[in-house]
Amino acid sequence: MGLFFTSFLVAFSGAMMPGPLLSATIGESPHRGPWTGPLFIAGHGLLELILIALLLLGLGPLLTSTPAFVAISLVGSAVMLFMAYGMFRSLPKLDLSRETGAAAGSSLLGTGALLSLSNPYWIIWWGTIGLGFLMRARELGPAGVLLFFSGHLLGDLVWYGAVSWSVWRGRSLLNRTRYRALIALCGAVIGCFGLYFLISGLAPLTEGRI
């Protein structure tokens, strides 16, 4: 249980840090509702399960290698810049009164997974800090790994659920202009992360480290 609570606290502190997933959660919650964050984290968690399996198979050094970092950074940059472009392009049509369909849930799951996969530093965290926790959890058997992952996922769910609920409850303060300004701000943040990942991915190429 100590491993569970430690994993929860570490995940909770990490989830509070600004990033593309948090920006997308803030931007989508007024329109998609209070389940936006939890659905993002569900997609994020499914991807983490796959990554944990790969780490347990000993692929940590490969996932955190310079070529992998460059590839993930460049692809992630393209994904985030395209997403930011789409958010800016949709601004004239955005309206909080528009209803969403049932397909919204599946798209949020996919977006949560895609934003996680597009972030090279998420994989580096798992290949270093996360791997250390995972090796300690593995000493306790399958139950240890399950407790570790459950605590980690719960930390993300608590924070992103709270963010979604708070933003959704505050939507009454958003008129059409303010809502579009919020989406523009979130699009700009995601675009900045895209540019940052682009520069980070190109750096090893220009410095001859690959």
JOVENUR-V468268 format. One record per residue. N is the residue number from 1. NEAR is the number of other ideal C-beta (glycine too) atoms within 10 Angstrom. D_FIRST is the distance of its C-alpha to the first C-alpha in Angstrom with 2 decimals. Layout:
BEGIN
n->N near->NEAR d_first->D_FIRST
n->N near->NEAR d_first->D_FIRST
END
This chain:
BEGIN
n->1 near->7 d_first->0.00
n->2 near->8 d_first->3.77
n->3 near->19 d_first->5.25
n->4 near->18 d_first->4.85
n->5 near->13 d_first->6.29
n->6 near->15 d_first->8.47
n->7 near->24 d_first->9.69
n->8 near->20 d_first->10.46
n->9 near->12 d_first->12.39
n->10 near->17 d_first->14.18
n->11 near->23 d_first->15.20
n->12 near->17 d_first->16.31
n->13 near->11 d_first->18.42
n->14 near->17 d_first->19.91
n->15 near->22 d_first->20.73
n->16 near->13 d_first->22.75
n->17 near->7 d_first->25.04
n->18 near->10 d_first->28.40
n->19 near->19 d_first->29.11
n->20 near->26 d_first->30.99
n->21 near->26 d_first->28.32
n->22 near->20 d_first->28.08
n->23 near->24 d_first->31.90
n->24 near->25 d_first->32.30
n->25 near->28 d_first->29.94
n->26 near->21 d_first->32.02
n->27 near->22 d_first->35.22
n->28 near->25 d_first->34.49
n->29 near->25 d_first->32.73
n->30 near->23 d_first->35.96
n->31 near->21 d_first->37.56
n->32 near->21 d_first->34.85
n->33 near->19 d_first->32.91
n->34 near->16 d_first->29.43
n->35 near->17 d_first->27.87
n->36 near->29 d_first->29.01
n->37 near->33 d_first->25.85
n->38 near->19 d_first->23.51
n->39 near->25 d_first->26.06
n->40 near->31 d_first->26.24
n->41 near->28 d_first->22.47
n->42 near->20 d_first->22.76
n->43 near->22 d_first->25.34
n->44 near->24 d_first->23.39
n->45 near->20 d_first->20.32
n->46 near->15 d_first->22.66
n->47 near->17 d_first->24.05
n->48 near->20 d_first->20.73
n->49 near->11 d_first->20.07
n->50 near->11 d_first->23.45
n->51 near->21 d_first->22.85
n->52 near->19 d_first->19.63
n->53 near->10 d_first->21.77
n->54 near->16 d_first->24.50
n->55 near->20 d_first->22.37
n->56 near->15 d_first->21.10
n->57 near->8 d_first->24.83
n->58 near->8 d_first->25.61
n->59 near->14 d_first->27.35
n->60 near->20 d_first->25.66
n->61 near->10 d_first->28.86
n->62 near->11 d_first->31.01
n->63 near->18 d_first->29.07
n->64 near->18 d_first->29.16
n->65 near->13 d_first->32.78
n->66 near->11 d_first->35.58
n->67 near->11 d_first->37.34
n->68 near->17 d_first->34.22
n->69 near->23 d_first->33.71
n->70 near->19 d_first->37.37
n->71 near->14 d_first->37.39
n->72 near->22 d_first->34.32
n->73 near->23 d_first->35.63
n->74 near->17 d_first->39.08
n->75 near->15 d_first->38.03
n->76 near->28 d_first->35.45
n->77 near->23 d_first->38.18
n->78 near->15 d_first->40.53
n->79 near->19 d_first->38.05
n->80 near->28 d_first->37.29
n->81 near->18 d_first->40.97
n->82 near->13 d_first->41.97
n->83 near->23 d_first->39.43
n->84 near->23 d_first->40.73
n->85 near->14 d_first->44.26
n->86 near->11 d_first->43.51
n->87 near->22 d_first->42.12
n->88 near->14 d_first->45.24
n->89 near->10 d_first->47.51
n->90 near->12 d_first->46.15
n->91 near->13 d_first->46.70
n->92 near->7 d_first->50.14
n->93 near->8 d_first->48.89
n->94 near->16 d_first->45.64
n->95 near->9 d_first->45.67
n->96 near->14 d_first->42.87
n->97 near->6 d_first->44.84
n->98 near->8 d_first->44.64
n->99 near->6 d_first->42.54
n->100 near->13 d_first->40.10
n->101 near->7 d_first->40.16
n->102 near->6 d_first->37.59
n->103 near->8 d_first->37.43
n->104 near->17 d_first->35.68
n->105 near->16 d_first->32.22
n->106 near->11 d_first->32.79
n->107 near->15 d_first->34.23
n->108 near->25 d_first->31.26
n->109 near->18 d_first->28.91
n->110 near->14 d_first->31.28
n->111 near->20 d_first->31.65
n->112 near->27 d_first->27.93
n->113 near->19 d_first->27.78
n->114 near->20 d_first->31.07
n->115 near->27 d_first->30.23
n->116 near->24 d_first->27.07
n->117 near->19 d_first->29.08
n->118 near->23 d_first->31.86
n->119 near->21 d_first->29.82
n->120 near->23 d_first->30.02
n->121 near->16 d_first->27.69
n->122 near->23 d_first->24.83
n->123 near->22 d_first->25.41
n->124 near->16 d_first->25.79
n->125 near->15 d_first->22.43
n->126 near->22 d_first->20.80
n->127 near->22 d_first->23.09
n->128 near->11 d_first->22.15
n->129 near->12 d_first->19.02
n->130 near->24 d_first->17.27
n->131 near->18 d_first->18.48
n->132 near->10 d_first->17.02
n->133 near->21 d_first->13.45
n->134 near->21 d_first->14.44
n->135 near->12 d_first->15.88
n->136 near->15 d_first->12.86
n->137 near->24 d_first->10.87
n->138 near->14 d_first->14.01
n->139 near->9 d_first->13.95
n->140 near->13 d_first->11.20
n->141 near->9 d_first->13.56
n->142 near->9 d_first->13.79
n->143 near->10 d_first->10.47
n->144 near->17 d_first->8.91
n->145 near->19 d_first->11.53
n->146 near->13 d_first->10.99
n->147 near->19 d_first->7.39
n->148 near->24 d_first->8.92
n->149 near->20 d_first->12.00
n->150 near->14 d_first->10.81
n->151 near->23 d_first->9.27
n->152 near->27 d_first->12.48
n->153 near->19 d_first->14.73
n->154 near->18 d_first->13.61
n->155 near->22 d_first->14.46
n->156 near->24 d_first->17.79
n->157 near->20 d_first->18.48
n->158 near->17 d_first->18.07
n->159 near->20 d_first->20.37
n->160 near->25 d_first->22.90
n->161 near->19 d_first->23.06
n->162 near->13 d_first->23.85
n->163 near->20 d_first->26.43
n->164 near->25 d_first->28.09
n->165 near->17 d_first->28.33
n->166 near->13 d_first->29.74
n->167 near->23 d_first->32.27
n->168 near->19 d_first->33.28
n->169 near->12 d_first->33.82
n->170 near->11 d_first->35.90
n->171 near->15 d_first->38.12
n->172 near->9 d_first->40.82
n->173 near->9 d_first->41.46
n->174 near->16 d_first->42.21
n->175 near->10 d_first->45.72
n->176 near->11 d_first->46.81
n->177 near->8 d_first->47.65
n->178 near->13 d_first->44.39
n->179 near->19 d_first->42.38
n->180 near->18 d_first->44.35
n->181 near->13 d_first->43.87
n->182 near->18 d_first->40.07
n->183 near->20 d_first->40.17
n->184 near->16 d_first->42.52
n->185 near->14 d_first->40.19
n->186 near->21 d_first->37.17
n->187 near->23 d_first->39.50
n->188 near->14 d_first->40.63
n->189 near->20 d_first->37.10
n->190 near->26 d_first->36.26
n->191 near->21 d_first->39.67
n->192 near->15 d_first->38.98
n->193 near->25 d_first->35.79
n->194 near->22 d_first->37.96
n->195 near->13 d_first->40.52
n->196 near->15 d_first->37.98
n->197 near->26 d_first->36.58
n->198 near->17 d_first->40.20
n->199 near->12 d_first->41.10
n->200 near->18 d_first->37.98
n->201 near->20 d_first->38.77
n->202 near->14 d_first->42.43
n->203 near->14 d_first->41.92
n->204 near->15 d_first->41.26
n->205 near->12 d_first->44.27
n->206 near->9 d_first->46.61
n->207 near->8 d_first->45.52
n->208 near->6 d_first->46.10
n->209 near->11 d_first->42.55
n->210 near->13 d_first->42.59
END
